[in-house]
């Protein structure tokens, strides 16, 4: 029986409708309009496209969007000065410096310079620490989106065998931590597999929830999946071009084969991707609510 498709596009749309109401309520009650600033250094086409999408999402939700586009020759000192200025700007509740940065700029130094209470990407060490102890303010956007997909698909998580393939700081490690927390939508028994894991298929076949963020096309095949499992494919890999001339995107899961084994599965594109910006909007709303003295909803 073919797996149920978990549409990230549909889930993201539902969450954005909820956020729009919350933004309107905050503005009416406290006169606060959540503001997100994006900082782009250089003109990388993928980064430009991503930043544009963030601005559009802000507009749709009734939020303010600010953008600073700097030349690729910008110095580290100039960027740090801008971050300092934005930290002190009361109109700005969330700061996002688009990565990667040019080689003359130390990314870690820039991320450390962002006020943790405006770090809506959730990458500052303070926010990583908050995540680890279960008191996160701004959960990283892609892992937060993954958790929403699992929960809203109706997949039980309490006591579930959950396997994460990949140990990156952006996806693998944080989603593992989030899913083992003692709370609703988590409480899973978590295993993390990586490039040094022996007999990986033995681990993945145990999983009732399998999250794949390996960074390799078709890293997980049908024989590695437990029948009926929920499979979340985080990968985005370009492997040539379609007949229309557009880049062909595939995930880290062999979708066509795995969908005949899994119970539920996310597609690529259209799965995890649409959730990331939506979670960024949620974090920005949380930042604005907290700064105005309000009480935001749960972080994850």
WOURKA-V653574 format. One record per residue. N is the residue number from 0. RES is the residue in one letter. PHI is phi in whole degrees, -180 to 180 (* if undefined). D_CENTER is the distance of its C-alpha to the mean C-alpha in whole Angstrom. Layout:
((N,RES,PHI,D_CENTER) (N,RES,PHI,D_CENTER))
This chain:
((0,X,*,30) (1,X,-69,27) (2,X,-65,24) (3,X,-71,22) (4,X,-86,19) (5,X,-92,16) (6,X,-87,15) (7,X,-63,12) (8,X,-64,14) (9,X,-68,16) (10,X,-65,14) (11,X,-61,12) (12,X,-63,15) (13,X,-65,16) (14,X,-67,14) (15,X,-64,15) (16,X,-63,18) (17,X,-66,18) (18,X,-65,16) (19,X,-58,19) (20,X,-66,22) (21,X,-69,20) (22,X,-63,20) (23,X,-61,24) (24,X,-66,25) (25,X,-64,24) (26,X,-64,26) (27,X,-70,29) (28,X,-77,29) (29,X,-124,28) (30,X,69,29) (31,X,-108,25) (32,X,-108,23) (33,X,-56,19) (34,X,-125,19) (35,X,-115,16) (36,X,-111,17) (37,X,-113,16) (38,X,-118,18) (39,X,-118,19) (40,X,-109,21) (41,X,94,23) (42,X,-132,22) (43,X,-60,20) (44,X,-56,20) (45,X,-65,16) (46,X,-67,15) (47,X,-60,18) (48,X,-62,17) (49,X,-66,13) (50,X,-64,15) (51,X,-62,17) (52,X,-64,14) (53,X,-66,13) (54,X,-63,17) (55,X,-65,17) (56,X,-63,15) (57,X,-59,16) (58,X,-60,20) (59,X,-64,19) (60,X,-95,18) (61,X,81,21) (62,X,-103,19) (63,X,-87,21) (64,X,-127,19) (65,X,-118,21) (66,X,-135,20) (67,X,-119,22) (68,X,-108,23) (69,X,-112,25) (70,X,-66,27) (71,X,-62,26) (72,X,-86,29) (73,X,-56,27) (74,X,-84,28) (75,X,-61,26) (76,X,-62,29) (77,X,-66,28) (78,X,-68,24) (79,X,-64,25) (80,X,-65,27) (81,X,-66,25) (82,X,-60,22) (83,X,-61,25) (84,X,-62,26) (85,X,-70,23) (86,X,-58,23) (87,X,-95,26) (88,X,-88,25) (89,X,-68,25) (90,X,-77,24) (91,X,-99,21) (92,X,-105,18) (93,X,-133,15) (94,X,-120,15) (95,X,-130,13) (96,X,-95,15) (97,X,-70,14) (98,X,-102,14) (99,X,-79,16) (100,X,-103,19) (101,X,-58,23) (102,X,-64,25) (103,X,-79,27) (104,X,-114,24) (105,X,-82,23) (106,X,-61,19) (107,X,-61,19) (108,X,-65,22) (109,X,-68,20) (110,X,-63,17) (111,X,-66,19) (112,X,-76,21) (113,X,-73,19) (114,X,-56,20) (115,X,-54,17) (116,X,-81,18) (117,X,-120,16) (118,X,-83,14) (119,X,-75,11) (120,X,-81,8) (121,X,76,10) (122,X,-99,11) (123,X,-65,15) (124,X,-54,17) (125,X,-63,18) (126,X,-74,14) (127,X,-64,14) (128,X,-66,17) (129,X,-60,17) (130,X,-62,14) (131,X,-62,17) (132,X,-94,19) (133,X,81,17) (134,X,-122,18) (135,X,-65,14) (136,X,-99,14) (137,X,-127,11) (138,X,-65,8) (139,X,-52,6) (140,X,-66,3) (141,X,-67,1) (142,X,-60,5) (143,X,-63,6) (144,X,-65,5) (145,X,-61,7) (146,X,-61,10) (147,X,-63,10) (148,X,-63,11) (149,X,-64,13) (150,X,-65,15) (151,X,-76,16) (152,X,-83,17) (153,X,83,20) (154,X,-80,19) (155,X,-65,21) (156,X,-115,19) (157,X,-60,22) (158,X,73,24) (159,X,-68,22) (160,X,-76,22) (161,X,-119,18) (162,X,-118,18) (163,X,-108,15) (164,X,-103,16) (165,X,122,15) (166,X,-128,15) (167,X,-69,13) (168,X,-72,12) (169,X,-87,8) (170,X,-125,8) (171,X,-57,11) (172,X,-65,13) (173,X,-64,10) (174,X,-69,10) (175,X,-62,13) (176,X,-65,14) (177,X,-64,12) (178,X,-80,14) (179,X,-100,18) (180,X,-64,18) (181,X,-86,21) (182,X,-167,20) (183,X,-61,19) (184,X,80,16) (185,X,-141,17) (186,X,60,20) (187,X,-87,19) (188,X,-96,21) (189,X,-108,19) (190,X,-121,20) (191,X,-113,18) (192,X,-104,20) (193,X,-154,20) (194,X,-66,22) (195,X,-104,25) (196,X,-71,25) (197,X,-92,28) (198,X,52,29) (199,X,-56,25) (200,X,-60,26) (201,X,-64,28) (202,X,-77,25) (203,X,-65,22) (204,X,-72,25) (205,X,-82,25) (206,X,-78,22) (207,X,-84,22) (208,X,-130,18) (209,X,-123,17) (210,X,-111,13) (211,X,-115,14) (212,X,-135,12) (213,X,-89,15) (214,X,76,15) (215,X,-142,18) (216,X,-59,20) (217,X,52,21) (218,X,-68,21) (219,X,-114,21) (220,X,-108,24) (221,X,-59,26) (222,X,-71,28) (223,X,-98,25) (224,X,-114,24) (225,X,-72,25) (226,X,-56,27) (227,X,87,25) (228,X,-68,22) (229,X,-91,18) (230,X,-116,17) (231,X,-110,13) (232,X,-100,13) (233,X,-92,10) (234,X,-70,12) (235,X,-135,13) (236,X,-125,17) (237,X,-96,20) (238,X,-126,23) (239,X,112,25) (240,X,-130,26) (241,X,-81,27) (242,X,-62,30) (243,X,-82,29) (244,X,93,28) (245,X,-85,25) (246,X,-60,22) (247,X,-89,22) (248,X,-104,18) (249,X,-134,18) (250,X,-91,16) (251,X,-93,16) (252,X,-113,18) (253,X,-75,22) (254,X,-56,21) (255,X,-60,25) (256,X,-81,26) (257,X,-69,23) (258,X,-65,23) (259,X,-85,27) (260,X,-114,26) (261,X,-68,23) (262,X,-87,23) (263,X,-143,20) (264,X,-155,18) (265,X,-93,15) (266,X,-86,16) (267,X,-134,15) (268,X,-78,15) (269,X,98,14) (270,X,-106,12) (271,X,-69,8) (272,X,-48,8) (273,X,-63,9) (274,X,-79,7) (275,X,-63,4) (276,X,-66,7) (277,X,-61,8) (278,X,-69,6) (279,X,-63,8) (280,X,-63,11) (281,X,-63,11) (282,X,-64,11) (283,X,-66,13) (284,X,-62,15) (285,X,-60,15) (286,X,-61,16) (287,X,-66,19) (288,X,-65,20) (289,X,-64,21) (290,X,-67,23) (291,X,-88,25) (292,X,90,26) (293,X,-88,24) (294,X,-114,23) (295,X,-77,19) (296,X,-71,18) (297,X,-60,16) (298,X,-74,13) (299,X,-146,12))
